[in-house]
Protein backbone atom coordinates (compact mmCIF):
# COMPACT_ATOMS: atom_id res chain seq x y z
CA UNK A 1 0.00 0.00 0.00
CA UNK A 2 1.36 3.41 -1.03
CA UNK A 3 1.86 6.00 1.64
CA UNK A 4 0.31 9.38 0.96
CA UNK A 5 2.47 12.47 1.34
CA UNK A 6 0.74 15.09 3.41
CA UNK A 7 0.05 18.42 1.75
CA UNK A 8 2.19 20.51 4.18
CA UNK A 9 5.24 18.32 3.50
CA UNK A 10 4.65 18.38 -0.26
CA UNK A 11 4.25 22.17 -0.34
CA UNK A 12 7.32 22.58 1.86
CA UNK A 13 9.39 20.43 -0.49
CA UNK A 14 8.33 22.42 -3.53
CA UNK A 15 9.12 25.70 -1.78
CA UNK A 16 12.54 24.36 -0.78
CA UNK A 17 13.36 23.45 -4.37
CA UNK A 18 12.16 26.83 -5.68
CA UNK A 19 14.21 28.62 -3.01
CA UNK A 20 17.35 26.66 -3.92
CA UNK A 21 16.92 27.54 -7.60
CA UNK A 22 16.44 31.23 -6.81
CA UNK A 23 19.47 31.32 -4.50
CA UNK A 24 21.59 29.63 -7.18
CA UNK A 25 20.44 32.18 -9.76
CA UNK A 26 21.26 35.11 -7.47
CA UNK A 27 24.72 33.70 -6.70
CA UNK A 28 25.39 33.25 -10.42
CA UNK A 29 24.46 36.86 -11.10
CA UNK A 30 26.65 38.14 -8.26
CA UNK A 31 29.75 36.04 -8.84
CA UNK A 32 29.57 34.94 -12.45
CA UNK A 33 27.04 36.92 -14.40
CA UNK A 34 29.11 40.06 -14.89
CA UNK A 35 32.46 38.41 -15.69
CA UNK A 36 34.04 39.60 -18.94
CA UNK A 37 35.56 37.10 -21.33
CA UNK A 38 39.34 36.95 -21.07
CA UNK A 39 40.89 38.01 -24.37
CA UNK A 40 43.89 36.14 -25.77
CA UNK A 41 44.41 38.68 -28.56
CA UNK A 42 47.91 40.29 -28.38
CA UNK A 43 46.38 43.48 -29.81
CA UNK A 44 43.54 43.61 -27.28
CA UNK A 45 44.72 46.74 -25.42
CA UNK A 46 46.46 48.32 -28.40
CA UNK A 47 43.27 48.35 -30.48
CA UNK A 48 41.25 49.95 -27.69
CA UNK A 49 43.24 53.18 -27.81
CA UNK A 50 42.98 55.69 -30.64
CA UNK A 51 45.28 58.61 -31.38
CA UNK A 52 43.34 61.76 -30.50
CA UNK A 53 41.50 60.19 -27.55
CA UNK A 54 41.64 62.10 -24.30
CA UNK A 55 43.67 60.54 -21.50
CA UNK A 56 40.45 60.05 -19.52
CA UNK A 57 38.82 58.17 -22.42
CA UNK A 58 41.91 56.00 -22.99
CA UNK A 59 42.25 54.93 -19.37
CA UNK A 60 38.52 54.24 -19.17
CA UNK A 61 38.63 51.73 -22.05
CA UNK A 62 41.96 50.17 -21.04
CA UNK A 63 40.84 49.37 -17.46
CA UNK A 64 44.38 48.51 -16.27
CA UNK A 65 46.90 50.35 -14.11
CA UNK A 66 49.71 52.08 -15.99
CA UNK A 67 53.43 52.20 -15.29
CA UNK A 68 55.58 55.13 -16.40
CA UNK A 69 58.08 54.58 -19.23
CA UNK A 70 60.07 57.66 -20.21
CA UNK A 71 57.54 60.15 -21.56
CA UNK A 72 54.88 57.47 -21.95
CA UNK A 73 52.90 54.93 -19.98
CA UNK A 74 52.74 51.15 -20.32
CA UNK A 75 49.38 49.41 -20.03
CA UNK A 76 49.94 45.64 -19.95
CA UNK A 77 47.40 42.83 -20.24
CA UNK A 78 48.37 40.34 -17.53
CA UNK A 79 46.60 37.56 -19.43
CA UNK A 80 48.75 37.85 -22.58
CA UNK A 81 51.87 39.80 -21.60
CA UNK A 82 51.26 42.20 -24.49
CA UNK A 83 50.02 45.74 -24.06
CA UNK A 84 50.26 49.28 -25.33
CA UNK A 85 52.65 52.15 -24.63
CA UNK A 86 50.87 55.51 -24.78
CA UNK A 87 52.21 59.07 -24.86
CA UNK A 88 49.95 61.99 -23.99
CA UNK A 89 50.29 65.68 -24.77
CA UNK A 90 48.26 68.76 -23.99
CA UNK A 91 46.70 69.88 -27.27
CA UNK A 92 45.03 73.25 -27.74
CA UNK A 93 41.66 73.65 -29.41
CA UNK A 94 43.32 75.26 -32.44
CA UNK A 95 45.27 72.05 -33.08
CA UNK A 96 42.25 69.77 -32.87
CA UNK A 97 39.55 68.97 -35.39
CA UNK A 98 36.53 71.23 -35.36
CA UNK A 99 34.20 68.46 -34.16
CA UNK A 100 36.50 67.52 -31.28
CA UNK A 101 37.10 71.12 -30.29
CA UNK A 102 33.41 71.80 -29.87
CA UNK A 103 33.22 69.35 -26.98
CA UNK A 104 36.68 69.94 -25.53
CA UNK A 105 37.92 72.29 -22.88
CA UNK A 106 40.34 75.07 -23.86
CA UNK A 107 43.17 72.55 -23.68
CA UNK A 108 43.06 68.82 -23.11
CA UNK A 109 45.54 65.97 -22.68
CA UNK A 110 45.22 63.55 -25.59
CA UNK A 111 46.89 60.45 -27.00
CA UNK A 112 49.57 61.57 -29.47
CA UNK A 113 51.38 58.25 -29.82
CA UNK A 114 50.67 54.59 -29.18
CA UNK A 115 52.90 51.56 -29.67
CA UNK A 116 52.33 47.84 -29.28
CA UNK A 117 54.09 46.65 -26.11
CA UNK A 118 55.96 43.37 -26.64
CA UNK A 119 57.83 42.09 -23.55
CA UNK A 120 60.62 40.26 -25.44
CA UNK A 121 61.54 38.75 -28.81
CA UNK A 122 60.01 35.38 -27.96
CA UNK A 123 56.62 37.08 -27.97
CA UNK A 124 57.06 37.94 -31.65
CA UNK A 125 56.07 34.33 -32.36
CA UNK A 126 52.54 35.20 -31.34
CA UNK A 127 52.45 37.90 -34.04
CA UNK A 128 53.69 35.85 -37.02
CA UNK A 129 51.34 36.49 -39.92
CA UNK A 130 53.38 36.51 -43.13
CA UNK A 131 56.21 35.26 -45.33
CA UNK A 132 57.44 38.51 -46.85
CA UNK A 133 60.80 38.71 -48.62
CA UNK A 134 63.33 41.54 -48.86
CA UNK A 135 62.76 41.69 -52.64
CA UNK A 136 59.03 42.24 -52.13
CA UNK A 137 59.70 45.08 -49.70
CA UNK A 138 62.28 46.69 -51.98
CA UNK A 139 59.77 46.66 -54.84
CA UNK A 140 57.51 49.09 -52.98
CA UNK A 141 57.23 52.74 -53.99
CA UNK A 142 56.35 55.83 -52.01
CA UNK A 143 52.68 56.72 -52.50
CA UNK A 144 51.47 53.15 -53.01
CA UNK A 145 48.17 52.31 -51.37
CA UNK A 146 47.79 49.76 -48.60
CA UNK A 147 45.89 47.45 -50.96
CA UNK A 148 48.78 47.54 -53.46
CA UNK A 149 51.22 46.63 -50.69
CA UNK A 150 48.95 43.85 -49.47
CA UNK A 151 48.76 42.41 -53.01
CA UNK A 152 52.56 42.40 -53.36
CA UNK A 153 52.80 40.67 -49.97
CA UNK A 154 50.57 37.82 -51.12
CA UNK A 155 47.26 39.16 -49.83
CA UNK A 156 48.34 39.14 -46.18
CA UNK A 157 47.22 41.96 -43.89
CA UNK A 158 49.81 43.74 -41.78
CA UNK A 159 49.66 44.43 -38.06
CA UNK A 160 49.64 48.03 -36.93
CA UNK A 161 52.32 48.40 -34.25
CA UNK A 162 52.33 52.15 -33.70
CA UNK A 163 50.42 55.26 -34.60
CA UNK A 164 51.34 58.92 -34.16
CA UNK A 165 49.48 62.23 -34.14
CA UNK A 166 49.79 64.24 -37.36
CA UNK A 167 50.03 67.97 -36.61
CA UNK A 168 49.25 68.87 -40.23
CA UNK A 169 46.11 66.74 -40.35
CA UNK A 170 44.74 65.39 -37.06
CA UNK A 171 42.31 63.12 -38.91
CA UNK A 172 45.17 61.34 -40.71
CA UNK A 173 47.67 59.93 -38.18
CA UNK A 174 50.93 58.27 -39.18
CA UNK A 175 50.70 54.49 -38.95
CA UNK A 176 53.45 51.85 -38.92
CA UNK A 177 52.37 48.37 -39.93
CA UNK A 178 54.46 45.22 -39.71
CA UNK A 179 54.48 41.85 -41.44
CA UNK A 180 56.11 39.29 -39.11
CA UNK A 181 57.84 36.23 -40.57
CA UNK A 182 58.46 32.93 -38.74
CA UNK A 183 62.26 33.55 -38.75
CA UNK A 184 61.70 36.88 -36.91
CA UNK A 185 62.46 38.96 -40.00
CA UNK A 186 59.99 41.83 -40.30
CA UNK A 187 58.74 44.20 -42.99
CA UNK A 188 57.97 47.65 -41.55
CA UNK A 189 55.88 50.04 -43.63
CA UNK A 190 55.01 53.58 -42.55
CA UNK A 191 51.72 54.84 -43.97
CA UNK A 192 50.12 58.26 -44.04
CA UNK A 193 46.80 57.35 -42.44
CA UNK A 194 45.67 53.97 -41.20
CA UNK A 195 46.05 51.62 -44.18
CA UNK A 196 46.75 54.77 -46.18
CA UNK A 197 49.62 55.51 -48.57
CA UNK A 198 53.24 54.39 -48.28
CA UNK A 199 55.78 56.86 -46.89
CA UNK A 200 58.74 54.72 -45.75
CA UNK A 201 59.50 50.99 -45.93
CA UNK A 202 62.16 48.73 -44.40
CA UNK A 203 63.01 45.03 -44.25
CA UNK A 204 64.84 43.77 -41.15
CA UNK A 205 66.41 40.28 -41.36
CA UNK A 206 65.81 37.79 -38.58
CA UNK A 207 68.47 37.49 -35.88
C-alpha positions as CSV (number, residue, x, y, z in Angstrom):
1,X,0.0,0.0,0.0
2,X,1.4,3.4,-1.0
3,X,1.9,6.0,1.6
4,X,0.3,9.4,1.0
5,X,2.5,12.5,1.3
6,X,0.7,15.1,3.4
7,X,0.0,18.4,1.7
8,X,2.2,20.5,4.2
9,X,5.2,18.3,3.5
10,X,4.6,18.4,-0.3
11,X,4.2,22.2,-0.3
12,X,7.3,22.6,1.9
13,X,9.4,20.4,-0.5
14,X,8.3,22.4,-3.5
15,X,9.1,25.7,-1.8
16,X,12.5,24.4,-0.8
17,X,13.4,23.4,-4.4
18,X,12.2,26.8,-5.7
19,X,14.2,28.6,-3.0
20,X,17.3,26.7,-3.9
21,X,16.9,27.5,-7.6
22,X,16.4,31.2,-6.8
23,X,19.5,31.3,-4.5
24,X,21.6,29.6,-7.2
25,X,20.4,32.2,-9.8
26,X,21.3,35.1,-7.5
27,X,24.7,33.7,-6.7
28,X,25.4,33.2,-10.4
29,X,24.5,36.9,-11.1
30,X,26.7,38.1,-8.3
31,X,29.7,36.0,-8.8
32,X,29.6,34.9,-12.5
33,X,27.0,36.9,-14.4
34,X,29.1,40.1,-14.9
35,X,32.5,38.4,-15.7
36,X,34.0,39.6,-18.9
37,X,35.6,37.1,-21.3
38,X,39.3,36.9,-21.1
39,X,40.9,38.0,-24.4
40,X,43.9,36.1,-25.8
41,X,44.4,38.7,-28.6
42,X,47.9,40.3,-28.4
43,X,46.4,43.5,-29.8
44,X,43.5,43.6,-27.3
45,X,44.7,46.7,-25.4
46,X,46.5,48.3,-28.4
47,X,43.3,48.3,-30.5
48,X,41.2,49.9,-27.7
49,X,43.2,53.2,-27.8
50,X,43.0,55.7,-30.6
51,X,45.3,58.6,-31.4
52,X,43.3,61.8,-30.5
53,X,41.5,60.2,-27.5
54,X,41.6,62.1,-24.3
55,X,43.7,60.5,-21.5
56,X,40.5,60.0,-19.5
57,X,38.8,58.2,-22.4
58,X,41.9,56.0,-23.0
59,X,42.2,54.9,-19.4
60,X,38.5,54.2,-19.2
61,X,38.6,51.7,-22.1
62,X,42.0,50.2,-21.0
63,X,40.8,49.4,-17.5
64,X,44.4,48.5,-16.3
65,X,46.9,50.3,-14.1
66,X,49.7,52.1,-16.0
67,X,53.4,52.2,-15.3
68,X,55.6,55.1,-16.4
69,X,58.1,54.6,-19.2
70,X,60.1,57.7,-20.2
71,X,57.5,60.1,-21.6
72,X,54.9,57.5,-22.0
73,X,52.9,54.9,-20.0
74,X,52.7,51.2,-20.3
75,X,49.4,49.4,-20.0
76,X,49.9,45.6,-19.9
77,X,47.4,42.8,-20.2
78,X,48.4,40.3,-17.5
79,X,46.6,37.6,-19.4
80,X,48.7,37.9,-22.6
81,X,51.9,39.8,-21.6
82,X,51.3,42.2,-24.5
83,X,50.0,45.7,-24.1
84,X,50.3,49.3,-25.3
85,X,52.7,52.2,-24.6
86,X,50.9,55.5,-24.8
87,X,52.2,59.1,-24.9
88,X,50.0,62.0,-24.0
89,X,50.3,65.7,-24.8
90,X,48.3,68.8,-24.0
91,X,46.7,69.9,-27.3
92,X,45.0,73.2,-27.7
93,X,41.7,73.7,-29.4
94,X,43.3,75.3,-32.4
95,X,45.3,72.0,-33.1
96,X,42.2,69.8,-32.9
97,X,39.6,69.0,-35.4
98,X,36.5,71.2,-35.4
99,X,34.2,68.5,-34.2
100,X,36.5,67.5,-31.3
101,X,37.1,71.1,-30.3
102,X,33.4,71.8,-29.9
103,X,33.2,69.3,-27.0
104,X,36.7,69.9,-25.5
105,X,37.9,72.3,-22.9
106,X,40.3,75.1,-23.9
107,X,43.2,72.6,-23.7
108,X,43.1,68.8,-23.1
109,X,45.5,66.0,-22.7
110,X,45.2,63.6,-25.6
111,X,46.9,60.5,-27.0
112,X,49.6,61.6,-29.5
113,X,51.4,58.2,-29.8
114,X,50.7,54.6,-29.2
115,X,52.9,51.6,-29.7
116,X,52.3,47.8,-29.3
117,X,54.1,46.7,-26.1
118,X,56.0,43.4,-26.6
119,X,57.8,42.1,-23.6
120,X,60.6,40.3,-25.4
121,X,61.5,38.7,-28.8
122,X,60.0,35.4,-28.0
123,X,56.6,37.1,-28.0
124,X,57.1,37.9,-31.7
125,X,56.1,34.3,-32.4
126,X,52.5,35.2,-31.3
127,X,52.4,37.9,-34.0
128,X,53.7,35.9,-37.0
129,X,51.3,36.5,-39.9
130,X,53.4,36.5,-43.1
131,X,56.2,35.3,-45.3
132,X,57.4,38.5,-46.8
133,X,60.8,38.7,-48.6
134,X,63.3,41.5,-48.9
135,X,62.8,41.7,-52.6
136,X,59.0,42.2,-52.1
137,X,59.7,45.1,-49.7
138,X,62.3,46.7,-52.0
139,X,59.8,46.7,-54.8
140,X,57.5,49.1,-53.0
141,X,57.2,52.7,-54.0
142,X,56.3,55.8,-52.0
143,X,52.7,56.7,-52.5
144,X,51.5,53.1,-53.0
145,X,48.2,52.3,-51.4
146,X,47.8,49.8,-48.6
147,X,45.9,47.5,-51.0
148,X,48.8,47.5,-53.5
149,X,51.2,46.6,-50.7
150,X,49.0,43.8,-49.5
151,X,48.8,42.4,-53.0
152,X,52.6,42.4,-53.4
153,X,52.8,40.7,-50.0
154,X,50.6,37.8,-51.1
155,X,47.3,39.2,-49.8
156,X,48.3,39.1,-46.2
157,X,47.2,42.0,-43.9
158,X,49.8,43.7,-41.8
159,X,49.7,44.4,-38.1
160,X,49.6,48.0,-36.9
161,X,52.3,48.4,-34.2
162,X,52.3,52.2,-33.7
163,X,50.4,55.3,-34.6
164,X,51.3,58.9,-34.2
165,X,49.5,62.2,-34.1
166,X,49.8,64.2,-37.4
167,X,50.0,68.0,-36.6
168,X,49.3,68.9,-40.2
169,X,46.1,66.7,-40.4
170,X,44.7,65.4,-37.1
171,X,42.3,63.1,-38.9
172,X,45.2,61.3,-40.7
173,X,47.7,59.9,-38.2
174,X,50.9,58.3,-39.2
175,X,50.7,54.5,-39.0
176,X,53.5,51.8,-38.9
177,X,52.4,48.4,-39.9
178,X,54.5,45.2,-39.7
179,X,54.5,41.8,-41.4
180,X,56.1,39.3,-39.1
181,X,57.8,36.2,-40.6
182,X,58.5,32.9,-38.7
183,X,62.3,33.6,-38.8
184,X,61.7,36.9,-36.9
185,X,62.5,39.0,-40.0
186,X,60.0,41.8,-40.3
187,X,58.7,44.2,-43.0
188,X,58.0,47.6,-41.5
189,X,55.9,50.0,-43.6
190,X,55.0,53.6,-42.5
191,X,51.7,54.8,-44.0
192,X,50.1,58.3,-44.0
193,X,46.8,57.4,-42.4
194,X,45.7,54.0,-41.2
195,X,46.1,51.6,-44.2
196,X,46.8,54.8,-46.2
197,X,49.6,55.5,-48.6
198,X,53.2,54.4,-48.3
199,X,55.8,56.9,-46.9
200,X,58.7,54.7,-45.7
201,X,59.5,51.0,-45.9
202,X,62.2,48.7,-44.4
203,X,63.0,45.0,-44.2
204,X,64.8,43.8,-41.2
205,X,66.4,40.3,-41.4
206,X,65.8,37.8,-38.6
207,X,68.5,37.5,-35.9
